[in-house]
Amino acid sequence: MGGPTGERDSFNSKKRQADQTDAREAGLDILLRYLQAQAGLDFRQYKPNYLKRRIGVRMRATGCSDYLQYRQFVRQNPGEIGRLINDLTINVTEFFRDVDVYEAIRSKVIPEILEFKRKSGSFSIRAWSAGCATGEEPYSLSILFQEHIRRAGKEEPWMLRITATDLDDKAIMAAKEGHYEAVKLLPGMKLGDFFARNGDGYRVTEEVKRPVRFLILDIMRKPPLRHLDLILCRNVLIYFEKDKQEHILRIFHQCLRPGGFLVLGKSEAIVGSKESGFAPYSRKERIYRKA
Ligand SMILES: C[S@@+](CC[C@H](N)C(=O)[O-])C[C@H]1O[C@@H](n2cnc3c(N)ncnc32)[C@H](O)[C@@H]1O
């Protein structure tokens, strides 16, 4: 039944819920600030629901019932901070992830870049793989460029430089190794041209590895890269809030040369590409060009 007592109870219960939510949010903020102070990584830029889901996994694994209790656990168990960061930066990746996208880079984007360079009399190509995880993405790109450069022959002294960056130092270490248990190629490619057998797995050849330089870098920070021909940033923007995505896109815009290409993940897109300074090049494959 309604009435003044019922209304008061309902009001009090709503207020209690709101207070609990505020306390939870404050606890999360304290935990994230602690992470920033200890590890220098600002995860407050990530989508809250994503953070809550991933941190919740660690909280359940460690038997903590709220963020403050979990922060205390992190403080007392030095190994936990690394495990949490590892869980927050998911490194899922593979060679030539989304074959149609890499086929478009192979058959359209790279030939356009080479043609532009030939016309401008420069044989230097610069690309950036942002959020490169364990290296499969920049090595896939290196393989694609090698294919074209080999075909061009010795008369054209191509110089390729791919900068590959990620926040996760363990992923970068694995990437530098260049050893993989499983590899994948595009149709028409021969395994032995780009990989050598190495124990149970494969190692990328020196030719594929040499042009790739790996760096630990937060994508929110502008790297000293200019006049790039191509940026791959695939399956990274999805973790960020819209205003942070816009900030990252502005960095990309500054790093690309006019007409330079940007390739996003299949579930990512530039909304309002005019204002962002990018024009769609191949919508289905999420390829854009700096206008
Ligand atoms: C799902 S993987 C994508 C790997 C690859 N780009 C691909 O599409 O296969 C996401 C990567 O983004 C990286 N990452 C997440 N936040 C980052 C940040 N703030 N700065 C740089 N890299 C970040 C993660 O460490 C992870 O390696």
The ligand as an ORCA input file, in Angstrom:
! r2SCAN-3c Opt
* xyz 0 1
  C      42.888     -6.505    -28.876
  S      44.560     -5.962    -28.997
  C      44.642     -5.492    -30.702
  C      45.917     -5.956    -31.366
  C      46.016     -5.662    -32.860
  N      45.943     -4.251    -33.126
  C      44.931     -6.389    -33.620
  O      43.941     -5.800    -34.034
  O      45.072     -7.601    -33.797
  C      44.514     -4.401    -28.149
  C      45.898     -3.877    -27.810
  O      45.772     -2.520    -27.412
  C      46.716     -2.290    -26.399
  N      46.343     -1.108    -25.625
  C      45.303     -0.958    -24.775
  N      45.320      0.278    -24.230
  C      46.395      0.904    -24.754
  C      46.945      2.199    -24.585
  N      46.397      3.079    -23.747
  N      48.070      2.510    -25.277
  C      48.639      1.622    -26.122
  N      48.164      0.382    -26.327
  C      47.055      0.023    -25.650
  C      46.663     -3.553    -25.564
  O      47.821     -3.695    -24.751
  C      46.541     -4.607    -26.644
  O      47.787     -5.118    -27.015
*
